[in-house]
Amino acid sequence: MDIVLSSSSDKPIYRQLFEQISAQIVKGELAPVFCLPPIRTVAKELRISVIPVKKAWEDLERAGFIYTMVGKGCFVAPLPPSALDDKRDTLAIDKLKKDIAFYKGLGLSLEELLDLIKRYYDA
């Protein structure tokens, strides 16, 4: 599990954790039934409070990315590839909805936005 947090990000720590772990699950970097480290261990290693880690784990479980076995820990949910694709699409759509509202507010047309995306996608 590779996590990089940014204190200068406008995203809360729990959201950064959620997004990075969910992306690693969707990309197959965290295998099904992989045991996530305990919340306190993650908090200690990242030098943060346990509160955002606990919230991220709760959100990951609510979204179906992980499951908890009492007394054993949290594990990556064994999802078929089609379910992982659906979850990836849901994450992307949720982010796009927010971003598109911002770009519309800037007055960008769809064509201008697509041009910017094409220009910077591989950059």
C-alpha positions in Angstrom: 0.0 0.0 0.0 1.5 3.3 -1.1 0.1 6.4 0.3 1.3 10.0 -0.2 -0.6 12.7 1.7 -0.4 16.4 0.9 -0.9 18.9 3.7 -1.3 21.6 1.0 -4.2 19.8 -0.7 -7.6 21.3 -0.4 -8.9 17.7 0.0 -9.3 16.4 3.6 -6.8 13.7 4.7 -9.5 11.1 4.9 -10.5 11.8 1.3 -6.9 11.6 0.1 -6.7 8.2 1.8 -10.0 7.0 0.3 -9.1 8.1 -3.2 -5.6 6.6 -3.2 -6.7 3.2 -1.7 -9.8 2.9 -3.9 -7.6 3.6 -6.9 -5.1 1.0 -5.9 -7.9 -1.5 -5.5 -9.5 -0.6 -8.9 -6.1 -0.9 -10.6 -5.5 -4.3 -9.0 -2.5 -3.1 -7.0 -4.2 -4.2 -3.8 -5.4 -7.8 -4.4 -8.7 -9.2 -3.2 -8.6 -10.3 0.4 -5.4 -8.3 1.1 -5.4 -7.3 4.7 -5.1 -3.6 5.2 -2.9 -2.5 8.1 -4.6 -1.6 11.3 -5.9 2.0 11.6 -3.5 2.9 14.4 -0.6 1.5 12.4 -1.5 3.6 9.3 -2.0 6.7 11.4 1.4 6.2 13.1 3.3 5.6 9.9 1.7 8.6 8.2 2.0 10.7 11.3 -1.6 11.7 11.4 -4.6 11.2 13.8 -6.5 7.9 13.8 -9.7 9.9 13.0 -9.1 10.5 9.3 -7.9 6.9 8.8 -11.0 5.5 10.6 -13.2 7.7 8.4 -11.4 6.6 5.2 -11.8 2.9 6.2 -15.5 3.5 6.9 -16.0 5.2 3.6 -14.1 2.4 1.8 -16.3 -0.2 3.4 -19.5 1.8 2.7 -18.4 2.0 -1.0 -17.8 -1.7 -1.1 -14.1 -1.6 -1.6 -13.3 -3.3 1.7 -15.0 -5.4 4.4 -14.3 -5.9 8.1 -14.0 -9.1 10.0 -14.4 -8.4 13.7 -11.2 -9.3 15.5 -9.3 -10.0 12.3 -9.1 -6.6 10.4 -10.1 -5.0 7.2 -9.7 -6.7 3.9 -10.0 -5.8 0.2 -13.3 -7.0 -1.1 -13.1 -9.8 -3.7 -14.9 -8.1 -6.5 -15.2 -9.4 -10.1 -13.6 -7.3 -12.8 -17.0 -5.9 -14.0 -17.7 -4.6 -10.4 -14.3 -3.0 -10.3 -15.0 -1.4 -13.6 -18.3 -0.1 -12.3 -16.6 1.3 -9.2 -13.9 3.0 -11.3 -16.6 4.6 -13.5 -18.5 5.8 -10.5 -15.4 7.4 -9.0 -14.6 9.0 -12.3 -18.1 10.3 -12.8 -18.4 11.7 -9.3 -15.2 13.7 -9.9 -16.1 14.8 -13.4 -19.4 16.2 -12.2 -17.7 18.5 -9.7 -14.9 19.4 -12.2 -17.3 20.1 -15.1 -19.2 22.6 -12.9 -16.0 24.4 -12.3 -15.0 24.5 -16.0 -18.5 25.7 -17.0 -18.1 28.5 -14.4 -14.9 29.5 -16.2 -16.9 29.8 -19.4 -15.1 26.9 -21.2 -17.0 25.2 -24.0 -17.0 21.4 -24.3 -14.7 21.7 -27.3 -12.3 23.9 -25.4 -12.3 21.5 -22.4 -11.8 18.4 -24.6 -8.9 20.2 -26.3 -7.3 21.0 -23.0 -7.8 17.4 -21.8 -6.2 16.0 -25.0 -3.3 18.4 -24.7 -2.5 17.6 -21.1 -3.6 14.0 -20.7 -0.2 12.5 -21.5 1.8 15.4 -20.2 
